[in-house]
Amino acid sequence: MMTPGPLLTLVCLLAAVAREGVADEAEYRLTRYLMSNYDKSVRPSFKASMALNITFGLALTQIIDVDERNQILTTNCWLNQMWLDYSLQWNASDFGNIQVIRLPADKLWKPDIILYNNADSQYNNAILSTNIIVTADGNVTWLSSAIFRSSCSINVEFFPFDEQKCVMKFASWTYDGFQVNLVIQTEEGDLSNYVTNGEWDLIDMIVERNVVYYSCCEAPYPDITYHIILRRRPLFYVFNLILPCVLITGIALMSFYMPSDSGEKVTLGITTLLSMTVFLMVIGESMPPTSEKLPLIGLYYGVTISLVSFATGLSVVTLNIHHRGMRGREVPSFVKKVVFSYMAKMMCIRLDIPDPMGGQGHKFTNMNHQGEGYPGYREFGPSHLEMSDRLLDPEVKCENGGIPPSRLTGGVHSQHSTSCPAAHPCLDTFERHFIRVLNKVYQTIEKNEIRLAEQDRRDTIKLEWQQVALVVDRFLLWIFIIATISSTFGIMYMSPHTKLFTM
């Protein structure tokens, strides 16, 4: 004989099983009752002349991608559509007090509300729908999830500090406003389940209802449009596109600081131009091929490439100035005054200015002439030169065979007995050759002095031109640094939404 405790437990279990069987049987009977005479192709309106109100709601959960080149916005959304279906009403007391039932979505009538600006060829597969919730009073709630690809007009004028405004327009494709009337569920977009995007900040989501008359039909077509306002986070582009461009530009401007004798000034400028061209091609691949607006970063790269090109061209000019002294042309006086007196002081450059007399040179005369311009005149004196000219005179000859009278007779008396004049002493052959050699030495020294003086004059001219090129290089360096900084910040802040360090 069983005790009362286990017996009571068995009775409770049998009662529970009986109740579950009744509940399942009631839901089965309710489903058969609702689907027995139901036609999903018929609009479930109370009267054919009355419009069926569809309450439409959209919850944005994620911004998946913004394709600037193809101008497509990809979003993940939850749709909520509610309407009253008079064919799906029942008395809950007749069916086990069931108030809510779930029915397959493909068994019931659904409004053909689609995304008008759809850009996805697989739109039918993009919407995920399982069941439709139906209550006893006939209220139908259709919850679905979808990944939409909608067309969006991308304005790249202020890229990467841009703000985009995309729309998603939902309306019925075949039912006009007299048959299906769209009603906004909430006046504000539902962002309660939104997942933050790493590239874009969601500024706002505005919902509005519009009534449009199309050319095909006279009836109005209401639609519900969602305006999604996005602002780009520019930190990625600042550190991957703008900062390298600034650094490359700075390296290019260092060509003015590079010594002209190195021979690498123009090579450095051309190398930086090629590097910036590569970055510009990367930007061009991601931007839409439009001619309406020039992207801000494209304008920045264009201005920077122009500055670097101009700087490379001016480097050629400074190289020409640096090597102009090879031609032997003196620096004009007004250039010396402007460069050495004003620009050098303004650039705080200390120059080794040569002696002004060093660049004037000497006025040399013919080696057979004597005068103040003759270098040997200052060193050997006039007596040596007059003596050498007289000794080389072919008319100065001795009547006694070239023997000096002092050696023939000796003394003062012998000088009166000779036939040679006292003013022209006679020299022997050895002394005549010695004087000729001495005169050649004088001529060689004179030529060397002329050559050295001319070389000093040329070196002075070269030094002056090199110093002019140095001052011009420093001046152009500061000019281009100021121009680069001004253009960088000026162009970056042309956008009304510029935030360089937005995370």
PyMOL commands that set and color helices and strands:
alter all, ss='L'
color gray80, all
select helices_A, chain A and resi 4-35+86-88+92-95+105-107+123-126+235-256+260-262+265-286+296-322+324-327+333-346+356-359+375-391+405-408+411-417+429-492
alter helices_A, ss='H'
color red, helices_A
select strands_A, chain A and resi 52-67+72-84+100-104+113-115+127-135+139-151+163-172+180-184+200-212+221-232
alter strands_A, ss='S'
color yellow, strands_A
deselect
rebuild
show_as cartoon
